[in-house]
Amino acid sequence: MISAFTGQQIRDAEQPLLDSGEGAVLMHRAAYGLATEVVRRIRKRRKVPGATVTVLVGKGNNGGDGLFAASMLARRGMRTTAVLASKEAHPEGLAAFREAGGRVLHLDEHNAEELAVATAGSDVVIDALLGTGARGGLRDASAELVASLQELGPRCVVACDVPSGLDANTGEVHWPVLQADLTVTFGGMKAGLLADPGEGCAGRVVLVKIGIEDSLHEAGLRRLTEADLGTLLPKPGRRSQKYSRGVLGVVAGSPRYAGAAVLSVHAAAVSGAGMVRYQGPEAAARQVLARTPEALWETDNPGRVQAWLLGPGVDGEDQQQRAGKAARSALEAGLPVVADAGALSLLPERCPPNWILTPHAGELATLLSSNSEVAVTRDDVESRPLHFVRLAAEETGATVLLKGATTLVASPSGVVFSQSEGTPWMATAGSGDVLAGILGALVVQSTEALTDDDGAYAGLGLEPQDRWAAVAAVAASVHGRAGSAASRDFEGGPLTASAIMESVPRVIGSLSAE
């Protein structure tokens, strides 16, 4: 599992070494790691000697890391230029850079555009303007330089620790930001690199160890790896039967949105649920059974149900009543619930953690606005998703899965999981219905493992209240991987929600085999 930390946690872990006079050692390790990654990047396209590298240098330690890295690159035969954005550049780093033969240029209010044109032609641009301690974004000439450079489109941008203007704690972005192809981060993964919009600006992220890693604890943001998924995905035993594998009740669809019922029920079936009991109008039920004859259509009492999926495509008074009745019975019985779309308006005043809400940004804005005197917009959520998904979990008491390019899942405790394995082609009608079905199936199969203190979730060090968020993160990852696999089947091209769904069994199979 990848653990991500705030900038302050990283700085606190560094402080004992700084107090003991080993700050230079930390900076050398960071600079060496940065220089190594730049060399690897250049080697993919050309020989290292003679390559051109420009480093954009701020006044803090981030600028020092960049200068020391550039001095190492200069000693390997590269033509290096430092653009100093401040008169207060790191003195030792600047001295090392000059000694290695690097060229120094000074940014001012008159030459930002000229320097942007000169910089854009470099083989690699290193962004070392702002680090994790910065507040807000770039200003004045630095902002003009970066805005002009972004418009020109450099060949390759490598960010030093974090892209300048990206909040390392939250992923919030203060424009302008130079889009990185690669971010080389030091000591510990920064939370802002695993949450949008920051993750979208960071490119590929490489973590360089600098000797503080054992001092980092209590990660507030986590990402499940392929190995974690293989451990957590439920697997039937030799003597399993349909009831022990879990019975999922589904209230989804309507005459207008019958497809949502078809997709969510079939996705649950192919994700391993032992049985799916569907409740909905006859027009939708006929389509559900035509696609998934294994499902049962329940017109009255659904019988034995161990978890509920409520809301995909739910529209109209009759379906709202069915979903509301199922929600009330689940609350009384303590059953897990996945609440999507039409069920988000049916929540109790306080949800238990085993209720998992699955809004997109617009739905989350509506949910938060209904519970607060302050209006929250979709733009607010998309600008600060990490903040708002935590807020939603805190206010509702539920586990909240916020769908997006990077999907965030917040536990009421404040712990957040982040998964980002999908493709932009997954932004298509019905994709969320498939995710809801996958999640419902995994929840109903995992109820015992989630409460077992000797089980797989406990083995990863997850507290009981955070395990519901973890199973939702597993579902988000399976969904994203299925979408990417389906797109590859079409040579990386467009796909439908049905194609995502059909890829789910092989994704689960490949992960379970790990």
Rosetta blueprint (number, residue, H / E / L):
1 M L
2 I E
3 S E
4 A E
5 F E
6 T L
7 G H
8 Q H
9 Q H
10 I H
11 R H
12 D H
13 A H
14 E H
15 Q H
16 P H
17 L H
18 L H
19 D H
20 S L
21 G L
22 E L
23 G H
24 A H
25 V H
26 L H
27 M H
28 H H
29 R H
30 A H
31 A H
32 Y H
33 G H
34 L H
35 A H
36 T H
37 E H
38 V H
39 V H
40 R H
41 R H
42 I H
43 R H
44 K L
45 R L
46 R L
47 K L
48 V L
49 P L
50 G L
51 A L
52 T E
53 V E
54 T E
55 V E
56 L E
57 V E
58 G L
59 K L
60 G L
61 N H
62 N H
63 G H
64 G H
65 D H
66 G H
67 L H
68 F H
69 A H
70 A H
71 S H
72 M H
73 L H
74 A H
75 R L
76 R L
77 G L
78 M L
79 R E
80 T E
81 T E
82 A E
83 V E
84 L E
85 A L
86 S L
87 K L
88 E L
89 A L
90 H L
91 P H
92 E H
93 G H
94 L H
95 A H
96 A H
97 F H
98 R H
99 E H
100 A L
101 G L
102 G L
103 R E
104 V E
105 L E
106 H E
107 L L
108 D L
109 E L
110 H L
111 N L
112 A H
113 E H
114 E H
115 L H
116 A H
117 V H
118 A H
119 T H
120 A H
121 G L
122 S L
123 D L
124 V E
125 V E
126 I E
127 D E
128 A E
129 L L
130 L L
131 G L
132 T L
133 G L
134 A L
135 R L
136 G L
137 G L
138 L L
139 R L
140 D H
141 A H
142 S H
143 A H
144 E H
145 L H
146 V H
147 A H
148 S H
149 L H
150 Q H
151 E H
152 L H
153 G L
154 P L
155 R L
156 C L
157 V E
158 V E
159 A E
160 C E
161 D L
162 V L
163 P L
164 S L
165 G L
166 L E
167 D L
168 A L
169 N L
170 T L
171 G L
172 E L
173 V E
174 H L
175 W L
176 P L
177 V L
178 L L
179 Q L
180 A L
181 D L
182 L E
183 T E
184 V E
185 T E
186 F E
187 G L
188 G L
189 M E
190 K E
191 A H
192 G H
193 L H
194 L L
195 A L
196 D L
197 P L
198 G H
199 E H
200 G H
201 C H
202 A H
203 G L
204 R E
205 V E
206 V E
207 L E
208 V E
209 K L
210 I L
211 G L
212 I L
213 E H
214 D H
215 S H
216 L L
217 H L
218 E L
219 A L
220 G L
221 L E
222 R E
223 R E
224 L L
225 T L
226 E H
227 A H
228 D H
229 L H
230 G H
231 T H
232 L H
233 L L
234 P L
235 K L
236 P L
237 G L
238 R L
239 R L
240 S L
241 Q L
242 K L
243 Y L
244 S L
245 R L
246 G L
247 V E
248 L E
249 G E
250 V E
251 V E
252 A L
253 G L
254 S L
255 P L
256 R L
257 Y L
258 A H
259 G H
260 A H
261 A H
262 V H
263 L H
264 S H
265 V H
266 H H
267 A H
268 A H
269 A H
270 V H
271 S L
272 G L
273 A L
274 G L
275 M E
276 V E
277 R E
278 Y E
279 Q E
280 G L
281 P L
282 E H
283 A H
284 A H
285 A H
286 R H
287 Q H
288 V H
289 L H
290 A H
291 R H
292 T L
293 P L
294 E L
295 A L
296 L E
297 W E
298 E L
299 T L
300 D L
301 N L
302 P L
303 G L
304 R L
305 V L
306 Q L
307 A E
308 W E
309 L E
310 L E
311 G L
312 P L
313 G L
314 V L
315 D L
316 G L
317 E H
318 D H
319 Q H
320 Q H
321 Q H
322 R H
323 A H
324 G H
325 K H
326 A H
327 A H
328 R H
329 S H
330 A H
331 L H
332 E H
333 A H
334 G L
335 L L
336 P L
337 V E
338 V E
339 A E
340 D L
341 A H
342 G H
343 A H
344 L L
345 S L
346 L L
347 L L
348 P L
349 E L
350 R L
351 C L
352 P L
353 P L
354 N L
355 W E
356 I E
357 L E
358 T L
359 P L
360 H L
361 A H
362 G H
363 E H
364 L H
365 A H
366 T H
367 L H
368 L H
369 S H
370 S H
371 N L
372 S L
373 E L
374 V L
375 A L
376 V L
377 T L
378 R H
379 D H
380 D H
381 V H
382 E H
383 S H
384 R L
385 P H
386 L H
387 H H
388 F H
389 V H
390 R H
391 L H
392 A H
393 A H
394 E H
395 E H
396 T H
397 G L
398 A L
399 T E
400 V E
401 L E
402 L E
403 K L
404 G L
405 A L
406 T L
407 T E
408 L E
409 V E
410 A E
411 S L
412 P L
413 S L
414 G L
415 V L
416 V E
417 F E
418 S E
419 Q E
420 S L
421 E L
422 G L
423 T L
424 P H
425 W H
426 M H
427 A L
428 T L
429 A L
430 G L
431 S H
432 G H
433 D H
434 V H
435 L H
436 A H
437 G H
438 I H
439 L H
440 G H
441 A H
442 L H
443 V H
444 V H
445 Q H
446 S H
447 T H
448 E H
449 A H
450 L H
451 T H
452 D L
453 D L
454 D L
455 G L
456 A H
457 Y H
458 A H
459 G H
460 L L
461 G L
462 L L
463 E L
464 P H
465 Q H
466 D H
467 R H
468 W H
469 A H
470 A H
471 V H
472 A H
473 A H
474 V H
475 A H
476 A H
477 S H
478 V H
479 H H
480 G H
481 R H
482 A H
483 G H
484 S H
485 A H
486 A H
487 S H
488 R H
489 D H
490 F L
491 E L
492 G L
493 G L
494 P L
495 L L
496 T L
497 A H
498 S H
499 A H
500 I H
501 M H
502 E H
503 S H
504 V H
505 P H
506 R H
507 V H
508 I H
509 G H
510 S H
511 L H
512 S H
513 A L
514 E L
